[in-house]
Amino acid sequence: MRILLVLAAFPLLTTFAPLELFSEPVPPERTTLRMTPVPLDERDPVRRQVGRLVYLGGWHIQSNDPRFGGVSAMHVDGGEVTALSDAGSVIRFRVGGAEASIAPIAAGPGRSAEKGDRDAEAMAVAGRRLWIAFEGANQVWRYGRRSWRRLASAAPPAMKRWSINSGSEAMLRLEDGRFLVFAEGAGRSGGTSAALLFDGDPAEEGTKATALRYRPPEGYRITDAALLPGGGMLFLNRRFAIPAGFTAKLTLMPPQALRRDSVLAGAEIAHLEAPVAADNMEALSVTREEGRTIVWIASDDNLNPIQRTLLLKFALAE
C-alpha cells in the first residue's frame, strides 16, 4: 500500500498538483472539519517522543469543503490556526474545532484562482502585520493582519531568477526587523540552496538583500522556518524517496550562526519518518504555553485525496 501511495504522490515533489484541481471549486454553505486524533507512532501508540520533540497530540483533518488543504504555511495563536493554501486561500480554524472559514487571498500577484499566481508558500507575522512570499511570482506582500488589506508589495530583484516551482519557500522575520527568505531550490551548489538576508522589509521596493546559502540535511529541501524565543531558528526540511515516501527533518540553528557564516545550517533535532506520523510536511509555527516552547507542524496534501492534512503539536525538550 505504501508503494502505491508513494507512486501516486511522486509527481507532487515540488508541491505541484494538476491544474484542474485549482479550477473554481463550489464551496458548501458551511465549511465543517473532522479532526481525527492520530498517534505519533502507529506501531507504538504510547510513544511520546521523537528526537527533542515531545508529542502533545495530532490530528488528521478532513473537510466537506473542496478548498480545504494544500497547507503550505501557518501561524498558530491562542489555539487558532491561520493557514495559507498553495492554491491562494486563507484557511482559519480552531484546534479541535468543527468549523473553518476559507477565503481567497483578496490581493496578490495575478489571479487568486491561479496556483501559479497565488502560490503562497511562506508567511511571517508580527503585531498587526503579516507578510506572504509567493513562490510562483517570487514576490513578497505585506498585509494588515485583520483586514488583509495590501500595505506594500515588491518583487525583489535578487529573487527574480528563482524558479517557479522551487522559489521562495520559507521566510523568517528576525527580532531586529530583518528578514530571511529561503528558496526551496534543487540543492545543486554543494548541497545548498539560495537564501537572502534583507536589511528590512522585503515588501518595500529597494530593500537591500545579501545573498546567503542554506544547507539542508542531505537529500532534503527546506519547506518552512520559524523563530524560537531567544532568536534561534527552526528549519523544516522535507524529502521524498521511494519506497520511504515523505519524510521530514527539523533542524535548529543558534542566532549567532547568522553573524559568522554565509552558509546557514542547523543541527538535526527530530526526524519524522514511518512509522512516525508524516506526510508532505510544509508548515511550521512556534508558540508558548505554560512556559514551554510549542512546535506545530502541518502537511500539504496537495489537494490530493490520496494524501493527508496532518496537524501535529509538540513541546520542544530543552
C-alpha positions in Angstrom: 0.0 0.0 0.0 2.8 2.4 0.8 4.4 1.8 -2.6 1.1 2.8 -4.2 0.8 5.9 -2.1 4.4 6.9 -2.9 3.9 6.4 -6.7 0.7 8.4 -6.6 2.5 11.3 -4.8 5.6 11.2 -7.0 4.5 14.0 -9.3 3.9 16.3 -6.4 7.5 16.7 -5.2 7.6 20.4 -5.9 4.1 21.0 -4.5 2.7 20.8 -8.0 -0.8 19.5 -8.4 -2.9 19.0 -11.6 -4.3 22.3 -12.9 -7.8 21.0 -12.8 -7.6 20.8 -9.0 -7.3 24.6 -8.9 -10.3 25.4 -11.0 -13.1 27.2 -9.1 -14.5 24.6 -6.6 -18.0 25.1 -5.4 -17.9 25.7 -1.6 -20.5 24.4 0.7 -22.7 26.8 2.7 -20.9 25.9 5.9 -17.3 24.5 6.0 -17.0 21.7 8.5 -14.0 19.8 9.8 -13.4 16.4 11.1 -10.3 16.3 13.3 -9.4 12.6 13.9 -6.6 12.1 16.5 -3.6 10.2 15.3 -0.8 8.6 17.3 2.8 9.7 17.0 3.8 6.2 16.1 1.1 3.9 14.6 3.1 0.8 15.7 3.7 2.1 19.2 0.6 4.2 20.3 2.1 5.0 23.7 5.3 6.6 22.2 5.6 10.2 23.0 8.9 11.5 21.8 10.9 11.8 18.5 14.3 13.4 19.0 13.8 16.6 21.0 10.1 16.8 20.2 7.6 15.6 22.9 4.3 14.7 21.3 1.3 16.5 22.7 -1.3 15.5 20.1 -2.0 15.4 16.4 -4.9 15.2 14.0 -5.8 14.1 10.5 -8.1 16.9 9.3 -10.8 16.4 6.7 -13.4 18.8 5.4 -16.6 18.9 3.3 -15.1 21.9 1.5 -13.0 21.1 -1.6 -10.9 24.2 -1.0 -9.6 22.8 2.3 -6.0 21.5 2.1 -2.8 22.5 0.3 -1.4 23.9 3.6 2.0 25.5 2.9 2.4 27.9 5.7 0.6 28.6 9.0 0.5 30.8 12.1 -0.9 29.5 15.4 -2.0 32.0 18.0 -4.2 31.2 21.0 -5.4 27.9 19.6 -6.4 29.5 16.3 -4.7 28.4 13.1 -4.3 30.8 10.1 -3.1 28.7 7.2 -2.2 29.5 3.7 -3.1 27.2 0.8 -0.8 27.0 -2.2 -4.0 27.4 -4.2 -4.3 31.0 -2.9 -6.7 30.6 0.1 -6.6 31.7 3.7 -7.9 28.9 6.0 -8.9 29.7 9.6 -10.0 27.2 12.2 -9.6 26.5 15.9 -7.6 23.5 17.1 -10.2 20.8 17.9 -13.0 22.9 16.3 -15.6 21.6 13.9 -15.8 24.6 11.5 -13.4 26.6 9.3 -13.5 29.7 7.2 -11.9 29.7 3.8 -11.5 32.7 1.5 -9.2 33.7 -1.3 -6.3 36.0 -0.6 -8.0 39.1 -1.8 -4.9 40.9 -3.0 -1.8 39.4 -4.5 0.0 38.8 -7.8 -2.1 37.7 -10.7 -5.5 36.0 -10.3 -6.5 34.4 -7.0 -7.8 31.2 -8.7 -4.5 30.5 -10.4 -2.0 28.5 -8.4 0.9 29.9 -10.4 -0.1 33.4 -9.4 -1.1 33.0 -5.7 1.1 30.0 -4.7 1.6 31.2 -1.1 4.4 29.2 0.4 5.7 31.3 3.3 4.3 33.6 6.0 5.6 35.8 8.7 3.5 37.6 11.4 4.4 40.5 13.7 1.9 42.5 15.6 -0.8 43.8 13.3 1.0 42.9 10.1 1.8 39.8 8.1 3.9 39.0 5.1 3.4 36.4 2.4 6.0 35.1 0.0 4.5 33.9 -3.3 6.6 31.2 -4.9 5.4 31.3 -8.5 5.8 35.1 -8.7 8.8 35.4 -6.3 7.2 38.4 -4.7 6.7 39.4 -1.0 3.4 41.2 0.0 2.6 42.9 3.4 -0.9 43.0 4.7 -2.9 44.2 7.6 -3.3 41.2 9.8 -7.1 41.7 10.4 -8.2 43.4 7.3 -5.9 41.6 4.8 -5.6 44.9 3.1 -2.4 45.2 1.0 0.1 47.6 2.6 3.1 47.0 0.4 4.5 44.6 -2.2 7.7 44.1 -4.1 9.4 41.7 -6.5 13.0 41.8 -5.1 15.5 41.7 -8.0 17.6 39.1 -6.1 14.6 36.7 -6.3 13.9 37.2 -9.9 15.8 34.2 -11.2 14.4 31.8 -8.6 12.4 29.1 -10.4 8.6 28.9 -10.4 8.4 25.6 -8.6 11.4 25.9 -6.3 11.4 29.6 -5.5 10.5 31.4 -2.2 9.5 28.6 0.2 10.3 29.8 3.7 10.5 33.2 5.5 11.6 34.5 8.9 11.2 37.9 10.4 14.1 38.4 12.8 13.7 40.2 16.2 15.6 43.2 14.8 13.2 43.6 11.8 15.4 42.0 9.2 14.0 39.1 7.1 15.4 35.8 5.8 13.8 34.4 2.7 14.7 30.9 1.5 14.4 29.3 -1.9 13.3 25.7 -2.0 16.0 25.2 -4.6 17.3 22.0 -6.0 20.4 21.7 -3.8 22.8 21.9 -6.8 25.5 24.1 -5.3 27.3 21.8 -2.9 24.1 20.7 -1.5 22.9 24.2 -0.7 20.0 26.4 -1.9 19.7 30.2 -2.2 18.7 32.4 0.7 18.5 36.2 1.2 19.0 38.3 4.2 17.0 41.6 3.8 18.1 44.6 5.8 14.4 45.4 6.4 11.0 44.8 4.9 11.3 42.8 1.7 7.8 44.0 0.7 9.3 47.5 0.3 10.9 48.3 -3.0 14.7 48.8 -2.8 15.3 47.0 0.5 18.9 45.8 0.4 19.4 42.0 0.3 22.6 40.0 1.0 22.9 36.6 -0.8 23.5 33.6 1.5 23.2 29.9 1.1 21.2 27.4 3.1 22.4 23.8 3.7 19.6 21.4 4.4 20.2 17.8 5.6 21.5 15.7 2.7 18.7 14.9 0.2 16.2 17.3 1.8 14.8 20.7 0.8 13.6 23.4 3.1 9.8 23.9 3.3 9.4 26.3 6.3 11.1 28.1 9.1 10.1 29.6 12.5 11.8 31.8 15.1 12.3 30.5 18.6 12.2 32.6 21.8 15.8 33.9 22.1 16.4 34.1 18.4 17.1 30.5 17.5 15.9 29.4 14.1 13.9 26.2 13.3 14.0 24.8 9.8 11.5 22.2 8.5 13.0 20.1 5.7 11.3 17.5 3.5 12.4 14.6 1.4 10.5 12.3 -1.0 12.0 9.0 -1.9 10.9 5.5 -2.9 10.0 3.4 -1.1 10.1 5.5 2.1 7.7 8.2 0.8 7.7 11.6 2.5 10.0 12.1 5.5 10.9 15.3 7.3 13.8 16.6 9.4 13.7 19.5 11.9 16.9 21.4 12.4 17.9 24.2 14.8 20.4 27.0 14.2 21.5 29.3 17.0 21.2 33.1 16.3 25.0 33.7 16.4 25.4 31.4 13.4 23.8 34.1 11.2 26.5 36.5 12.1 29.5 34.3 11.5 28.7 32.4 8.3 27.1 32.9 4.9 26.1 29.3 4.7 23.2 28.6 7.1 22.6 25.2 8.5 21.0 23.7 11.6 21.7 20.7 13.8 19.1 17.9 13.5 16.7 17.7 16.4 14.0 15.4 15.1 13.4 13.0 12.1 9.8 12.3 11.1 9.7 9.0 9.2 7.4 6.0 9.2 6.0 4.6 11.4 6.0 8.2 12.9 3.1 10.3 11.5 4.4 12.1 8.5 3.3 13.3 5.1 4.3 16.2 2.9 5.3 18.4 5.9 5.4 22.0 4.8 4.1 24.3 7.5 5.8 25.3 10.8 4.7 27.6 13.7 6.1 28.2 17.2 4.1 29.3 20.2 4.5 29.4 24.0 2.2 27.6 26.5 2.8 27.5 30.3 6.5 28.2 30.0 7.1 25.6 27.2 8.0 26.2 23.6 5.4 24.5 21.4 6.2 23.4 17.8 3.3 22.9 15.4 3.9 21.1 12.1 1.3 20.6 9.3 1.3 18.8 6.0 0.3 19.9 2.5 -2.0 17.3 0.9 -1.6 19.0 -2.5 -5.4 18.9 -2.6 -5.0 15.2 -3.5 -7.4 12.8 -1.8 -4.7 10.1 -1.5 -2.7 12.4 0.9 -3.5 13.7 4.3 -3.6 17.1 6.0 -1.9 16.4 9.4 -1.5 18.9 12.2 1.0 17.8 14.9 1.7 19.5 18.2 4.9 19.0 20.1 6.8 20.5 23.1 10.4 21.3 22.5 12.5 19.5 25.1 15.4 21.5 26.4 
